[in-house]
Amino acid sequence: MSGEARMSYEIRHVGGTAVVSFRGDVDLEHSPTAREVLLSSVRSGRDLAVDLSAVEYIDSSGIASLVEAFQEARKRGARFSLVAVSPAALRVFELARLDHVFTLHDSLEEALADG
């Protein structure tokens, strides 16, 4: 097995919400892809829920991608929430005090019901 860190993502639509699920490491190498996926989803005119339950690591570049998508969603009047944030990612959000900026939900069902 390779020691290489990888990131994958899945996009699905539930009603008027785009659900983007990331898996692996959202780091400097992978954040440009994450940014593109997030901004494209926001620009589709849908609300956005970002599932971070399978994120093992996120660095400042990954956080910056989320912040940019969050700002774009607000500008467009769309809802933006983070769902099932993994303990590793949550620690980064708490250290940066971004847990007070983003709307965090324990589950996708909770995020979808919050509309």
Backbone torsions as a table, in degrees:
resi	resn	phi	psi	omega
1	MET	NA	138.7	-179.0
2	SER	-77.7	147.2	176.7
3	GLY	-85.8	4.4	-177.4
4	GLU	-67.7	132.9	176.0
5	ALA	-79.4	140.2	-179.4
6	ARG	-131.9	157.0	173.4
7	MET	-130.2	140.1	171.4
8	SER	-132.9	164.8	179.2
9	TYR	-147.8	160.5	176.3
10	GLU	-136.9	139.2	176.4
11	ILE	-119.9	128.8	173.0
12	ARG	-138.4	162.3	-178.7
13	HIS	-117.4	129.7	178.1
14	VAL	-123.9	104.4	-174.7
15	GLY	61.6	-129.8	-179.6
16	GLY	-92.1	15.8	-177.1
17	THR	-114.9	130.7	171.0
18	ALA	-86.7	129.3	178.5
19	VAL	-111.8	115.2	179.0
20	VAL	-108.1	121.2	179.6
21	SER	-110.7	122.4	176.6
22	PHE	-101.8	149.8	178.7
23	ARG	-137.7	138.1	176.4
24	GLY	96.8	-137.8	-174.8
25	ASP	-107.7	122.4	174.8
26	VAL	-101.4	86.7	-173.0
27	ASP	-125.3	-170.8	-176.1
28	LEU	-54.3	-38.6	-179.5
29	GLU	-68.8	-36.5	-172.5
30	HIS	-105.3	-11.1	-176.7
31	SER	-64.3	-30.4	176.1
32	PRO	-60.9	-38.6	176.9
33	THR	-67.1	-45.0	179.3
34	ALA	-59.4	-43.9	179.7
35	ARG	-59.9	-47.7	-179.1
36	GLU	-60.9	-44.8	179.9
37	VAL	-63.1	-45.8	-178.2
38	LEU	-65.2	-48.5	-177.6
39	LEU	-65.9	-38.4	177.6
40	SER	-62.1	-41.2	179.0
41	SER	-65.4	-42.3	179.0
42	VAL	-65.2	-41.7	-177.3
43	ARG	-71.8	-11.0	176.8
44	SER	-73.6	-7.6	178.3
45	GLY	88.9	5.3	-179.6
46	ARG	-96.7	159.9	167.1
47	ASP	-67.9	159.6	-176.7
48	LEU	-129.8	129.4	173.0
49	ALA	-119.8	125.9	-177.0
50	VAL	-109.9	113.4	-178.5
51	ASP	-87.0	115.8	-178.9
52	LEU	-111.6	20.1	-175.6
53	SER	-64.8	-27.5	-177.7
54	ALA	-106.4	15.6	177.9
55	VAL	-82.8	122.0	-178.7
56	GLU	-90.1	-25.5	-177.7
57	TYR	-156.0	138.9	172.7
58	ILE	-139.4	134.4	179.3
59	ASP	-111.3	-173.1	-175.1
60	SER	-62.0	-30.9	179.1
61	SER	-70.2	-36.3	175.7
62	GLY	-66.9	-41.9	176.8
63	ILE	-61.7	-43.0	179.9
64	ALA	-60.5	-37.6	177.5
65	SER	-64.0	-41.4	178.2
66	LEU	-66.3	-42.5	180.0
67	VAL	-62.8	-43.1	180.0
68	GLU	-62.9	-43.4	178.7
69	ALA	-65.8	-38.7	177.3
70	PHE	-60.2	-46.3	-179.7
71	GLN	-64.8	-40.5	178.6
72	GLU	-64.8	-40.0	178.0
73	ALA	-62.8	-44.0	179.7
74	ARG	-61.8	-42.6	179.5
75	LYS	-59.8	-34.2	-177.8
76	ARG	-92.1	-0.6	-179.8
77	GLY	74.7	22.1	180.0
78	ALA	-99.0	152.2	175.5
79	ARG	-79.9	145.6	179.4
80	PHE	-137.7	124.0	178.6
81	SER	-141.9	155.8	175.3
82	LEU	-104.4	138.3	-172.5
83	VAL	-122.5	135.1	173.0
84	ALA	48.3	51.0	-177.1
85	VAL	-62.8	127.1	-179.2
86	SER	-63.4	154.5	179.6
87	PRO	-56.0	-39.6	-179.1
88	ALA	-64.2	-43.7	179.6
89	ALA	-71.2	-39.9	-179.1
90	LEU	-59.2	-38.1	179.3
91	ARG	-59.4	-41.6	179.0
92	VAL	-65.4	-43.6	178.6
93	PHE	-61.9	-41.5	-179.7
94	GLU	-66.7	-43.0	179.6
95	LEU	-61.7	-36.4	-179.8
96	ALA	-88.2	1.0	-177.7
97	ARG	59.8	25.3	178.8
98	LEU	-84.0	-8.6	175.5
99	ASP	-67.1	-14.5	176.9
100	HIS	-95.5	-9.6	-178.5
101	VAL	-96.2	-49.7	-178.9
102	PHE	-81.4	151.3	170.0
103	THR	-84.5	120.8	-178.7
104	LEU	-109.1	133.2	177.2
105	HIS	-124.1	146.4	179.5
106	ASP	-73.4	-27.0	-177.0
107	SER	-145.8	161.9	176.8
108	LEU	-64.3	-40.2	179.5
109	GLU	-57.7	-42.3	178.6
110	GLU	-63.8	-42.5	-179.9
111	ALA	-64.2	-42.7	-178.7
112	LEU	-68.8	-32.9	-179.7
113	ALA	-75.7	-16.0	-174.7
114	ASP	-81.1	7.6	-176.5
115	GLY	-80.6	NA	NA
